[in-house]
Amino acid sequence: MRRLLFGTAILALSAFVLAACLDGKEDLQELDRRNQETMASLPVFPGAVLIRTYTIKSEDIRILNHEYATDVGTQELKDFYVKTLRELGWQLEVLEDEDVALAGVLAFSKDDAWVQLGFFGPSRTVGASASELTPVASPPPGTEVIFRIMAIQMRSEP
């Protein structure tokens, strides 16, 4: 009888651990799905060319990145995104990290979604931390700015 109770307890504990692991995996898949939805809902600057996509993953966060090349300047891009995203209900956030703010990053939030935009010169390269890097196209001749749109989802605290 004792062996049967012990076996039942081990089986129940195993099922609990497996369920917790699966819930975590499903949570992360849900973050990826929501990032895809967010990215699909965002406008792309007219004439911008998608050059690569990639995802940055950790235990608690997913960041879907789309990088575009364009022949217009950074200020024109910023003006477009501030105006357009605000019209779509996104709130422009004040960045507290001075280095990030000085780099010209724009951050927006809407409901539980976050979006950041970064702006770079035409020779932008992707760091080694990116996974699932998918090159789409080469920057066209005359590219002035490569800009990145990041859809960010974080796992909520239990």
C-alpha positions in Angstrom: 0.0 0.0 0.0 2.8 2.4 0.9 4.5 1.7 -2.4 1.3 2.4 -4.2 0.9 5.8 -2.4 4.5 6.7 -3.1 4.1 5.8 -6.8 0.9 7.8 -7.0 2.7 10.8 -5.3 5.6 10.6 -7.8 3.2 10.4 -10.7 1.2 13.4 -9.5 4.5 15.4 -9.0 5.7 14.5 -12.4 2.4 15.6 -14.0 2.6 18.9 -12.1 6.2 19.5 -13.3 5.4 18.6 -16.9 2.3 20.9 -16.8 4.4 23.8 -15.5 7.0 23.2 -18.2 4.4 23.1 -20.9 2.6 26.2 -19.6 6.0 28.1 -19.8 6.5 26.9 -23.4 2.9 27.9 -24.3 3.4 31.3 -22.6 6.5 32.0 -24.8 4.7 30.8 -27.9 1.9 33.2 -27.0 4.4 36.1 -26.7 5.7 35.2 -30.1 2.2 35.2 -31.5 1.3 38.5 -30.0 4.6 40.0 -31.4 3.6 38.8 -34.8 0.2 40.4 -34.4 1.7 43.6 -33.3 4.2 43.8 -36.1 1.5 43.0 -38.7 -0.6 46.0 -37.3 2.2 48.5 -37.6 2.6 50.8 -40.6 5.7 50.7 -42.7 7.2 53.9 -44.0 6.3 54.3 -47.7 9.0 53.1 -49.9 11.0 51.4 -47.1 12.5 48.0 -48.0 12.4 45.1 -45.5 16.0 43.8 -45.4 16.0 41.4 -42.5 13.9 39.9 -39.6 15.1 38.3 -36.4 13.9 37.4 -32.9 15.7 37.9 -29.6 14.6 35.3 -27.1 15.1 34.8 -23.4 13.2 33.1 -20.6 10.9 36.1 -20.0 11.0 38.2 -23.1 10.5 38.0 -26.9 11.6 40.8 -29.2 10.6 40.5 -32.9 12.8 42.8 -35.1 12.1 44.0 -38.6 14.8 46.1 -40.2 14.1 48.4 -43.1 16.3 50.5 -45.5 15.1 53.8 -46.8 16.5 56.8 -48.7 15.0 59.4 -46.4 16.6 60.9 -43.2 16.0 60.0 -39.6 13.9 63.0 -38.7 11.4 62.3 -41.5 11.1 58.7 -40.2 10.6 59.8 -36.6 8.0 62.4 -37.6 6.1 59.8 -39.6 6.1 57.2 -36.8 5.3 59.6 -34.0 2.3 61.0 -35.9 1.1 57.7 -37.4 1.4 55.5 -34.2 -0.3 58.2 -32.1 -3.2 58.2 -34.5 -3.4 54.4 -34.1 -3.7 54.8 -30.3 0.0 54.1 -29.4 1.4 56.2 -26.5 4.9 57.7 -26.9 6.9 56.8 -23.9 9.6 58.8 -22.2 12.8 56.8 -22.1 14.6 57.0 -18.7 17.8 55.5 -19.9 19.8 58.6 -21.1 22.1 56.6 -23.4 19.1 55.0 -25.2 17.3 58.4 -25.4 20.4 60.1 -26.8 20.6 57.3 -29.4 17.3 58.5 -30.8 15.3 55.4 -29.9 11.5 56.0 -29.9 9.3 53.8 -27.6 5.5 53.3 -27.7 3.0 51.3 -25.7 -0.5 50.2 -26.3 -2.4 47.9 -23.9 0.2 45.2 -23.0 2.4 45.7 -26.2 5.6 47.6 -26.5 7.2 48.9 -29.7 10.6 50.5 -30.1 12.2 52.1 -33.2 15.9 52.5 -33.6 17.7 54.4 -36.4 21.1 53.6 -37.8 23.5 54.5 -40.6 23.4 52.5 -43.9 26.1 50.0 -42.8 24.1 48.6 -39.9 25.0 45.1 -38.9 23.1 42.7 -36.5 24.8 41.6 -33.3 25.5 37.9 -32.5 22.6 37.7 -30.0 20.0 37.5 -32.6 18.4 34.2 -33.3 16.4 33.2 -36.4 18.0 35.8 -38.5 16.3 35.9 -41.9 17.9 38.1 -44.6 15.2 39.4 -46.9 16.9 41.8 -49.2 20.0 43.9 -49.5 19.8 47.6 -48.7 19.2 49.3 -52.1 21.7 51.9 -53.5 21.1 55.3 -52.0 20.1 54.0 -48.6 20.5 56.7 -46.0 19.0 55.1 -42.9 18.4 51.6 -41.7 15.7 51.6 -39.1 14.5 48.8 -36.8 11.0 48.2 -35.5 10.9 46.0 -32.4 7.7 44.4 -31.1 8.3 43.5 -27.5 6.4 41.1 -25.2 7.3 40.2 -21.7 6.0 37.3 -19.7 3.8 38.6 -16.9 4.8 37.9 -13.3 2.8 35.1 -11.7 
